Amino acid sequence: MSDPNAGYDVVILGGGSGGYATALRAAELDLSVVLIEKDKVGGTCLHRGCIPTKALLHAGEVADATREAEQFGVQATFNGIDMKAVNSYKDGVISRLYKGLQGLIKSRKITYVEGAGRLVAPNAVEVNGQRYVGRNIVLATGSYSKSLPGLEIDGERVITSEHALTLDHVPASAVILGGGVIGCEFASAWKSFGVDVTIVEALPRLVAAEDEQSSKALERAFRKRGIAFKVGKPFEKVEKTDSGIKVTIQGGETIEAELLLVAVGRGPVTANIGYEEQGVRMDRGFVLTDERLRTNLPNVYAVGDIVPGLQLAHRGFQQGIFVAEEIAGQNPPVIDESGIPRVTYTEPEVASMGLSEAKAREKYGDKVETVTYDLAGNGKSQILKTAGFVKLVRAPEGPVVGLHLVGSRVSELIGEAQLIYNWEAFPAEVAQLIHSHPSQSEALGEAHLALAGKPLHVHG
């Protein structure tokens, strides 16, 4: 459609996971689509988030495997990390995925506009002086790395995850402010690179959104790996020193290091792009929607990190597909937020589905059943020399409502865990399924056998 003022079926502001998924699905459903992105299609996840971080974590895993090769009877020498080469590996992964995504957008006949867009009417977005009118508008402007009041990010000594992903050297030491997913992942990767790391977290435990048993297991593993952490210790101030920074935490304790990584969460990118002026209902910068992702303005939807809830690429992606189908009149089923898998790609990994034990007890009372299967009894985990567990949470006499996994590579088990949770499986139903041997997926099978009252290797 050559005349933008003639109107499109869907105008999307933001080309990250949520925006581009909306665009691809809408185009597939024969809707005319404009996708507006101020930087690069793929957004935070591809360029500054999930993909580059996981590449760093994998490089770290290779470094650890080299250091520890002897315990597998392999003679190898670890000579150090070449950060330039690590970055070129990471950037190679990103550019291949980026090329693929650009190709997809082109092949679907999506009108792609590069520039900073602004909502100028409830049915129009303006970009580079040009107005694009849409029968439907989808807001998908994503998130940015937050800081704390009075904490100045200088990009050199006090940095965010964006800066951390482009460091050209391995720092000798670092303080990480924030013990959530991002803070713990960087702590894990950096420790593998040989950095002396200390995490500072105001909440009483690391990855505090996870089941308490998972937090405890990660803390134990971090202690063993020599990653220091101070939990229940709010940050007070940071000062520059001759060689780096000095951080003061509650109680007057100070920690010195080469740099401070601020990983205190991500805020919504919604300021100064016309949302308030057009009357979009907001709360602390987030765009409020109903369960069908509709804002308070007719035919204006929002997806991804600007919508309150889990800030995960795969959530935004799914919401994008949902909104495209909703606009096309397909009436898709509402997305269950608890049915979204959560993974922290530390070493060991932490993955979960559904409710924690505490949340399940709040919801269902004291008759909630749990079982924990230790990976020590799992052949493949022994081969990999990983410790951890599979923990199941069951509603009274009902289906499994929570699955919590800790250990190397458990992110790959979350696919089955997702089916178990989302299909409301009973322990006896999963217990009947045959899991290949030796595999870590057997741990899921054994845990369900135990919960179904047929424990083979588990003690209650």
C-alpha positions in Angstrom: 0.0 0.0 0.0 1.8 3.1 -1.2 -0.3 5.8 0.5 0.3 5.7 4.3 -2.7 8.0 4.9 -5.1 5.6 3.3 -4.8 3.6 6.5 -3.4 0.2 7.4 -5.1 -2.6 9.3 -2.3 -2.6 12.0 0.3 0.0 12.9 2.9 -1.3 15.3 5.2 1.0 17.4 8.3 -1.0 18.3 10.1 -3.9 16.5 11.2 -6.0 19.5 9.9 -9.5 20.3 6.3 -8.3 20.8 6.2 -5.9 17.9 7.7 -8.1 15.2 5.7 -11.2 16.3 2.5 -9.1 15.9 3.7 -8.0 12.5 4.6 -11.4 11.2 1.4 -13.0 12.4 -0.8 -10.2 11.2 0.8 -10.3 7.8 0.2 -14.1 7.7 -3.4 -13.3 8.3 -3.5 -11.0 5.3 -3.7 -7.8 7.3 -1.8 -4.7 6.0 1.0 -3.9 8.5 3.4 -1.1 9.3 6.2 -1.9 11.7 8.0 1.2 13.2 11.3 0.7 15.0 13.8 3.4 16.0 16.8 1.2 16.2 17.0 -2.4 14.9 14.3 -5.0 14.5 14.7 -7.7 17.1 14.8 -5.2 20.0 16.5 -5.7 23.4 16.3 -9.5 23.4 18.3 -10.0 20.1 20.7 -7.1 20.3 21.2 -6.2 24.0 19.6 -8.9 26.1 18.8 -12.7 25.9 20.9 -13.6 22.9 24.2 -11.8 23.7 24.0 -12.7 27.4 23.5 -16.4 26.6 26.4 -16.3 24.2 28.6 -14.9 27.0 27.3 -17.6 29.4 28.2 -20.3 26.9 31.7 -18.9 26.4 32.0 -19.0 30.2 30.8 -22.6 30.2 33.5 -23.5 27.7 36.1 -21.8 29.9 35.0 -23.8 32.9 34.9 -27.0 31.0 38.5 -26.3 29.9 39.6 -25.5 33.4 37.9 -28.7 34.8 38.8 -31.0 31.9 41.1 -33.1 34.1 38.2 -34.5 36.1 36.9 -36.1 32.9 40.3 -37.5 32.0 40.9 -34.9 29.3 44.2 -33.0 29.2 43.6 -29.4 28.4 45.2 -26.1 29.4 43.2 -22.9 30.1 45.2 -19.9 28.8 42.7 -17.1 29.4 39.9 -15.2 27.8 40.3 -13.2 24.7 37.4 -10.7 25.1 37.7 -9.4 21.5 37.3 -13.0 20.2 34.4 -13.7 22.6 32.7 -10.5 21.4 33.1 -11.5 17.8 31.6 -14.9 18.4 28.7 -13.2 20.2 28.2 -10.6 17.5 28.3 -13.3 14.8 25.4 -15.1 16.5 23.4 -11.8 16.7 24.1 -10.8 13.1 23.0 -14.2 11.7 19.7 -14.0 13.6 19.3 -10.4 12.7 19.7 -11.1 9.0 17.2 -13.9 9.2 14.7 -11.7 10.9 15.1 -8.9 8.4 14.6 -11.4 5.6 11.3 -12.6 7.2 10.0 -9.1 7.6 10.8 -8.4 3.9 9.2 -11.6 2.6 5.9 -11.0 4.4 5.4 -7.6 2.7 5.4 -5.7 5.9 6.0 -1.9 5.5 9.0 -1.4 7.7 9.8 2.2 8.9 13.0 3.1 10.7 12.7 6.0 13.0 11.4 7.1 16.4 7.6 7.0 16.2 5.1 8.9 18.4 1.4 8.3 19.1 -0.2 11.5 17.7 -3.9 10.3 17.7 -5.7 7.2 19.0 -5.4 5.8 15.4 -2.1 7.3 14.2 1.6 7.2 14.7 4.0 9.8 13.3 7.6 9.0 12.3 10.1 11.2 10.4 7.3 13.7 9.8 5.1 11.1 8.1 1.8 10.0 9.7 0.7 6.3 9.5 -3.0 5.8 10.2 -4.1 2.4 11.5 -7.5 0.8 12.1 -5.6 -0.8 15.0 -2.5 0.4 16.9 -0.2 -1.9 18.8 2.1 -0.3 21.4 5.3 -2.4 21.8 8.0 0.0 22.9 9.8 -2.3 25.3 12.0 -1.6 28.3 15.3 -0.1 29.3 17.8 -0.8 32.1 16.7 1.1 35.2 19.0 2.7 37.8 18.3 3.9 41.4 17.7 7.5 42.3 21.0 9.4 42.6 22.9 6.6 41.0 24.7 8.0 37.9 25.4 5.6 35.1 28.6 6.7 33.4 29.1 3.7 31.0 32.6 3.2 32.2 32.8 2.4 35.9 29.1 2.4 36.7 27.4 0.4 33.9 24.2 -1.4 32.9 23.8 -4.7 31.1 24.0 -3.0 27.7 27.5 -1.7 28.5 28.5 -5.0 30.1 27.8 -6.8 26.8 30.3 -4.7 24.9 33.2 -4.7 27.4 36.5 -5.1 25.5 38.4 -6.5 28.5 37.7 -8.8 31.5 37.5 -6.7 34.6 39.5 -7.9 37.6 36.6 -7.4 40.0 33.0 -6.2 39.9 30.1 -5.5 42.2 26.7 -6.4 40.8 23.8 -4.4 42.2 20.7 -6.7 42.0 20.4 -10.4 42.5 17.6 -11.1 40.1 17.9 -12.9 36.8 20.1 -10.3 35.0 22.5 -9.8 38.0 22.9 -13.5 38.6 23.5 -14.3 34.9 26.3 -11.7 34.7 27.7 -12.9 38.0 27.8 -16.5 36.6 29.4 -15.5 33.2 31.9 -13.2 34.7 33.0 -15.7 37.4 33.7 -18.2 34.6 35.8 -15.5 32.9 37.8 -15.1 36.1 36.2 -11.9 37.5 36.1 -11.5 41.3 32.3 -10.9 41.7 30.1 -9.7 44.6 26.3 -9.4 44.3 24.4 -6.9 46.5 20.7 -7.6 46.8 18.2 -5.7 49.0 15.8 -8.7 49.1 16.5 -11.6 51.5 17.5 -14.0 48.7 18.9 -14.3 45.2 16.3 -14.8 42.4 13.7 -13.9 44.9 10.8 -14.5 42.4 11.6 -18.2 42.3 10.6 -20.9 44.8 12.7 -20.6 48.0 14.3 -24.0 47.6 15.6 -22.9 44.1 17.1 -19.7 45.6 18.8 -21.7 48.3 20.2 -24.2 45.7 21.6 -21.3 43.6 23.1 -19.6 46.6 24.8 -22.9 47.6 26.2 -23.4 44.1 27.4 -19.7 43.9 29.1 -20.1 47.3 30.9 -23.2 46.0 31.9 -21.3 42.8 33.3 -18.5 44.9 30.7 -15.9 43.9 30.2 -13.6 46.9 26.7 -12.2 47.6 25.2 -10.0 50.3 21.4 -10.5 50.5 19.1 -8.3 52.6 21.5 -5.5 52.2 20.2 -2.4 50.5 22.6 -0.3 48.5 23.5 3.1 50.0 26.1 4.8 47.7 28.9 4.4 45.2 32.1 6.6 45.1 34.8 6.6 42.5 38.3 5.6 43.6 41.7 5.7 41.9 41.3 2.2 40.6 37.5 1.9 40.3 34.6 2.2 42.6 33.7 1.8 46.3 30.1 0.7 47.2 28.6 1.3 50.6 25.7 -1.0 51.6 23.4 -0.9 54.6 25.3 -1.2 57.9 28.2 0.9 56.5 30.0 -2.1 54.9 32.0 -1.2 51.8 33.1 -3.2 48.8 35.8 -2.0 46.4 36.0 -3.2 42.8 36.9 -2.1 39.3 33.3 -1.5 38.2 29.7 -1.6 39.4 27.0 -3.3 37.2 23.6 -1.9 37.9 21.0 -4.7 37.4 18.0 -3.5 39.4 15.4 -4.4 36.8 14.0 -2.9 33.6 11.6 0.0 33.2 9.0 0.6 30.5 9.9 2.8 27.5 6.7 4.9 27.5 7.7 8.5 28.3 7.5 11.3 25.8 6.1 9.3 22.9 2.5 10.6 23.1 0.9 7.9 25.3 -0.1 10.3 28.1 -1.3 13.0 25.7 -3.6 10.5 24.0 -5.0 9.4 27.3 -3.6 5.9 27.5 -4.1 4.6 31.0 -0.8 4.1 32.7 0.6 3.1 36.1 4.2 4.0 37.0 5.0 4.2 33.3 3.5 0.8 32.4 0.5 0.6 30.0 -2.5 -1.0 31.6 -4.5 -3.5 29.5 -7.3 -6.0 30.1 -6.7 -9.7 29.7 -7.1 -9.4 26.0 -4.3 -6.8 25.9 -6.6 -3.9 25.0 -5.8 -0.5 26.5 -8.6 1.9 27.5 -8.5 3.4 24.0 -10.6 1.6 21.3 -8.5 -0.5 19.0 -5.2 0.3 20.8 -3.4 -2.7 22.2 -0.1 -3.1 24.1 2.3 -6.0 24.3 5.6 -7.0 25.9 7.6 -5.3 28.6 5.4 -2.2 28.8 2.5 -4.4 30.0 2.8 -5.2 33.8 4.0 -8.8 34.4 7.0 -10.9 33.5 9.4 -9.1 31.3 10.4 -12.0 29.1 10.9 -12.0 25.3 8.8 -15.2 24.8 5.9 -13.5 26.7 6.0 -10.5 24.4 6.3 -12.8 21.4 3.2 -14.8 22.4 1.3 -11.6 23.2 2.1 -10.3 19.7 0.7 -13.5 18.1 -2.4 -13.2 20.4 -3.1 -9.5 19.4 -2.7 -10.2 15.7 -5.2 -13.0 15.9 -7.5 -10.9 18.1 -7.4 -8.1 15.4 -8.1 -10.7 12.7 -11.3 -11.8 14.6 -10.0 -15.2 15.6 -10.8 -14.8 19.3 -7.7 -16.6 20.6 -7.7 -18.0 24.2 -6.4 -15.6 26.9 -2.7 -16.2 27.8 -2.2 -17.6 31.3 0.6 -15.6 32.9 1.5 -18.5 35.2 1.8 -20.8 32.2 4.9 -18.9 30.9 8.2 -20.7 31.5 10.9 -18.8 33.5 14.6 -19.6 33.2 17.7 -18.1 34.7 20.7 -19.2 32.6 23.3 -19.3 35.4 25.5 -22.3 36.2 23.6 -24.1 37.5 20.4 -23.1 35.6 17.2 -22.3 37.5 13.9 -23.0 35.6 10.3 -23.0 36.7 6.6 -23.2 35.7 3.5 -22.3 37.5 3.3 -21.7 41.3 6.0 -21.7 43.9 5.2 -23.8 47.0 4.5 -20.7 49.0 2.1 -19.3 46.4 0.4 -22.7 46.0 -0.2 -22.8 49.8 -1.7 -19.3 49.7 -4.0 -20.5 47.0 -4.9 -24.1 48.0 -4.1 -24.2 51.8 -2.0 -26.7 53.7 -3.0 -29.8 51.8 -0.6 -29.0 49.0 1.8 -31.8 48.3 5.4 -31.4 47.2 8.1 -33.9 46.2 11.8 -33.1 45.5 13.8 -35.5 43.3 17.6 -35.0 43.7 19.6 -35.1 40.5 22.2 -37.2 42.4 19.9 -40.1 41.5 19.9 -39.2 37.8 22.5 -41.0 35.6 22.9 -38.2 33.0 23.3 -35.5 35.7 26.0 -37.7 37.3 27.8 -37.9 33.9 27.5 -34.1 33.6 28.7 -33.7 37.2 25.8 -31.4 38.0 23.9 -31.1 41.3 20.3 -29.9 41.6 16.7 -31.2 41.8 13.3 -31.4 40.3 10.6 -30.2 42.7 6.9 -30.6 42.1 4.0 -28.8 43.7 0.6 -30.4 43.5 -2.8 -29.0 44.3 -4.7 -31.1 46.9 -5.8 -34.3 45.1 -5.3 -32.4 41.9 -2.9 -31.6 39.0 0.7 -30.5 39.3 0.6 -26.7 39.6 4.3 -25.9 40.0 7.5 -27.3 38.7 10.9 -26.0 39.9 14.2 -27.3 38.4 17.8 -26.5 39.3 20.9 -28.0 37.5 23.0 -27.7 34.4 20.9 -27.7 31.2 17.5 -27.8 33.0 16.4 -25.0 30.7 15.9 -27.8 28.1 13.6 -29.7 30.4 11.2 -26.8 30.8 9.4 -27.7 27.5 8.0 -30.9 29.1 7.4 -29.0 32.4 5.4 -26.5 30.4 3.1 -29.2 28.9 2.6 -30.8 32.3 1.5 -27.5 33.9 -0.5 -26.1 30.9 -2.3 -29.4 30.3 -3.1 -29.7 34.0 -1.5 -33.2 34.2 -2.0 -35.4 37.2 1.1 -37.1 38.7 -0.2 -40.5 37.7 -0.6 -39.5 34.0 3.1 -38.3 33.8 4.3 -41.3 35.7 3.0 -43.5 32.8 5.2 -41.7 30.3 8.4 -43.4 29.4 11.5 -41.1 29.5 14.6 -42.0 27.6 17.6 -43.3 29.6 20.0 -41.9 30.4 18.6 -38.4 30.1 17.9 -35.6 32.5 14.2 -35.8 31.5 14.0 -39.0 33.5 14.2 -36.8 36.6 10.8 -35.4 35.7 9.5 -38.9 35.3 10.9 -40.1 38.6 9.5 -37.1 40.5 6.0 -37.8 39.1 6.3 -41.5 40.0 7.1 -40.5 43.6 4.2 -38.0 43.7 1.9 -40.7 42.2 2.8 -42.9 45.2 5.3 -45.1 43.3 8.7 -43.8 44.5 11.6 -45.7 43.0 14.6 -43.6 43.9 13.0 -40.8 45.9 12.5 -40.4 49.6 9.3 -38.4 50.0 
